[in-house]
Amino acid sequence: MSGAIIGWDLGGVHVKAALVVEGRVAEAVQAPCPLWRGLPALDATLAKLPDWARAQARHAVTMTGELTDCFSDRRDGVAQLAGWAAGNLAGSVRIYAGRAGFVAPGAAAEHAPDIASANWHATAALVGRHLDAALLVDIGSTTADLIPVVGGRPAATGYSDAERLETGELVYTGVVRTPLLALASAAPFRGRRTALMAETFASTADIYRLTGALPDGADQQHSADLKGKSLDETRTRLARMIGRDRSEGTDREWRALAAHFAEAQARVLHDAAVILLSRPDLPEEAPLVTCGAGAFLGESLARRLGRPARPFTAVIAGLLGGSGEAASTCGPAAAVGLLASLDHHYGTDA
């Protein structure tokens, strides 16, 4: 694939890759990867990706998996992930260091604070090339990034995970893996307020499966009980959150309970977004740019806030070659690949 660039997002539970050919995203893919088991998990995931992911190319890599249990700390994780990329991806490799640009894999450790979990920066930087002002809302399986774009550039107040948790620019909630216990301590059922079981019986994938909002292919993880994902099995997990069996409620009641948890999650995101949108440098007409497996939740958030919603794929429509929804789910991988294709410094050690 002469001239091709592959953008990568190496996460703690998923690997995302996007093929960029002649400045356009031609393909994108997300695959599960239990990175907490160690780097061999990346080998296994790479072997199962489409052939183009293993072809000779220029590779641009961002990451969020550096905090995974198998690493001693972020610096170690950044260095090991960069080393894995250099040793296993066919062709040249550069690591995205956010505000510091692209760096060689060998320099990753010294740039660890810039590289660690900087995938949000890539997506926001690409959005900023198309919109002067926006709030990027990237909701994935596990987390949500709410990133102000001002003057065509990422304008987050925080940068690291810790800083962005403080500012509300990182909300640790997603549409697949978040335990329902993280959203509420009680729920309504048959006219009573019932406390929740302090167990991880069910996750957000379960509630959105019942409400019908979960996109096909979004849930690539095991269920909490390692059982199936039929609606009845889903209702069983949800019922256990309030200490009941599925047979003790109707399908309508379980759907209503799922909707309650969905509303609880929406409130968390709403509260974070209103603070960011109150910034004086974000104009009232600034849209929410939505992407990720939970883009549907971002669109709902925009309606809730009375703001226009712009899908990430619509913002960069001229840079897409038919990858559509996959490019939204794999937003940071697509973004880092496209930024590499636009950056004349990419491929140098400068």
N, C-alpha and C positions, 0 to 999 in steps of 0.2 A: 504493500500500500504506500507507494511513493508519495511523500508529502503529507501523509495522514498524521493527525495528532489524536491521542487518546487521553481524555481527561478521566482521572480516577478520584474517588472519594472512599478512602479506607476507613470504615467505621467499626464500631465495636460489635455490631450485630449484623450489619449488611456491608457488602461491597457494591459500589455503583461505578459504572464505566460509561463513557460516552465517546463515540467515534466522530471526529470532526474531519471532514474532507472538503478541501477548498473553502474553508471558512464557514461551513454549515454542518450542523449536527445531523449525521446520517443515520445513526443508530444509538440507542441507549438501553442499558440493562441494569437491573438490581438483582442481587442474589444474596441469600442468607449466608452468614459467616460467623460461627461461634468463636470469635477471636480470643475470648477469655481462656480457651483451651491451649493457646499458643500459636506461634507463627505457622505451624503445619496446617492450621485451619485455612489460612490464606492460600496455601498451595492447593488444597482440595477444592476451594471455591474457584480459583483461577482455572483449574482443569475442567470445570464444568461450564465455564462461560463460552459464549460464541467464539468461533475461530478467530474473528477479527481482533478480539481482546488479547490474543497471544501472538499476533502478527508483529512483524517489524514495524516500528513507528516511533514518533517522538511522543514521550509520555509526560503529562503534567499531573502531578499528584497533590491532592489535599487530603486531610485526614481528621478524624475525630476519635479514632480508636486508641490513642496514646494513653488514655487513663484506664484501659482495661486491666483486669486483675493480673494478667500474666506479666505486666511490666512493673518495675519497682517504683517508678515515678514518671512524670510527663516527659522529662528529658530523655530518659531511657526508652520510653515508648516511641517518641519521635525518631530517635536515632535508629531503633530497630526496624520501625516501619519504613523509614527511608532506605535503610540497608536492604530490606527485603525487596523493595521496589527496584532498586539498582541491580539486584542480583537475579531477579525473576522476570522482569518485563523486558521484552526484546526490543532493543534500540536505545536511544538516549533517554535519560530521565532527569527531570527537574522537579523540585519540590516547591509548592506554593507557600510562601512565607507572608502572605497577606500584605500588610503595610510595607514590608521589605522587598516585595516582588518575588521573583523566582530565584532559588539558590540550588547549588549542586547538592546531591545527596550527602556527600562527605562533609558538607558544612551545616547539615541539618541540626546537629546537637547544639552548636553555638547559637543557632537561630530558633531554638525550641520555643521560647515565649511567643515568637511571631507565628510559628507554624502550628502549634497545638490548637486543634479545633478551630482553625481559621476558615473552614469551608463556607461559613456564612459570609465572610468578607468577599469571597470570590463571587457569590451570587449577587450581593449588593453592588459590587464594583461593576458587574456587567449591566445590572439594571440602571446604574447611574450613567452609563454610556447612552441610554435611550430616554431616560426621564430625569428632569432636573430635581424633582422632589417626589418622594413616595415613602410609604412604610412597607418594607418587604416583610411579608408574613409567610414564612416557610415552616409548615407544620409537618413533621415526619412521624415515624412510628413511635418515637420515644421522646422527642423534644420539639419545642417551637422556638424559632428565631424571629424576633421582631426588631428589624433593623431600619432606623431612619436613613433615608438617602436625601442629602441636602447639597445643592450646588453640583449635582451630578456625581457625588462621591459618597461612600459609606460614611455616616456621621454618628455611629454608635458612641455613646459616652463611655461604655466599657469595652474591653477587648478580650481579656481572658474569660474563661467560664465563670470564675468566681466574681469578677467585676460585673459581668453581664447578668448574673443571678441577682446581684444587688440592684442593678438598674432596671430590671424587668425586661431587658433585651434578650435574655434567655429564660424561657419558662419551661421547667422540666416536666412537660406533659405532652403526650402524643396520642395518636389515634389507634395504636395497636398494643403497645407493651405496658402502658401505664396501669398499675393496679388501681382498682376502683376505690380502695381505701384511701388513696392519695387525694381523692376528689371530695370526699364528704366523710362525716363521722356518723351520720344517720340518714334515713331515707323514709319517704311516706309509703305506707302500704295499708290498704283497707281502713283508712280513717285514723291511723295511728302513726306516730313518729317512732320508728324502730331503729335502735342502734345497730351498727354494722358489726359483723364478726371481724376481729382483728387478724384476718387471714388474707392471703393473696389468691382467693378462690377464682376471681374473674378479673379480666382486664378490659381496656377500652375497646379492643377489637370485638369483644362480646357485645357491648352495648350498640356499637354501630352496625354490627351484623343484624341485630334485632330491629334497629330502626330502619335498616335498608340503605344506610348512607355509605357503608364501607365499600370502596372501589374493588373490583375484581383484581386479585393478585396482590393487594396491599398487605395482607396478613401472611407473611412468610415464616412466622415463628410458631413454636409449639404452643398449644393452649396451656393454661395454668395447670390443668389436671392431666396433661399429656394425652388427652382423649380427642375425639373428633370435633368437627366444627359445624355439625348440623344444627338446625335451629333448636331442636329439642336438647341436644347436648349443651348448647349455649345457654338455654333457659335454666338448665340444671345448675350450671356454674353461677349464674346470676342469683338464683334462689338461695344458694348457700350463703351468699353475702348477708342475707337477713335471717339466717338460721332456719331456712325452710327447704322443703323438697319441691321439685317442679310441680308435682301433682297438687300442691296446696294453692296454686294460683292458675288463672286462665292465661291464654296467650296474650290477650289484651292487657292484663295486669302486668305481665312480665315486660311487655313492650313499654308500658307507662313507666315502669321502674327504670328501664334502660334510658328512656327519655329524660328522667330526672337526673341521672348521672351525666348525660350529655349536656344538660343545662348547667350543671355544676362546673363542668369543664369549660363551657363557653364563658361563664362568669370570670373564671381565673384569667382567661385570655383577654376578655373585655377590660378587666381592671388594669392589666398591664398595658394594653393598647391606649386607653384613654390618657394615661400619664404621658406616654411618648407623644401622642398626638396633640397634647397641650403645649408642646415646645413652641416657642414663638417663631422658630425658623422653619416650621412645617406649615405651609399654607393650608387653608381650609379645603381647597380643591385637590390636595395631594391624595392620590388613590392608594388603596392597599393593593400591593402586587402579591398575588397568591400563588404558592407552589407547594410541592411535597405531596406525600400520600394523603395528607389531610387538607388538601387545597379546598375541599368542600367546606371544611370548617372555617377556613379563612374567608371564603365567600359569604358564609353566614355571619361572620364577625363584621364584615363590611356593611352588610344590611343592618345589622344591629346598631352600628355606629353612624349610619346615614352617610357613609362614604362610598365613592365609586370603587369597584373592584376591577382590577386588570389582571387576568391570568399571566403568569410569567411567560408562557408560551406565546401569548399574543404580543407581549412587549418585545420579544425577540423573534417575532414571526419570520422576519427576513433572514434569520440565521438558522432556520430549521429546514431540514430536508425530508420531512415526513415522519419524524420521530414522535411528535405530538405529546401525548400524555406521559410517555416514558421519560421525555426530557424534563417534564415537571417533577416527577418523582425523583429523578436523578439530577435535580437542579444544580447542586454544587459541582458535580462531575462535568456536566455540560458547560457550566460557567467557566471552570478552570481550563477546560480544553479550548473554549472559544477565546478566553483571555490570552492563552498561549499563542493562539493563531494570530492575534492582533498585536502582540508584544514583540517589537523588533529586538528586545534584549533577550527573549527566550532562546535558550540553546547556547548562551554564552556563560562564562563564569563571572561576569561582571555583576 
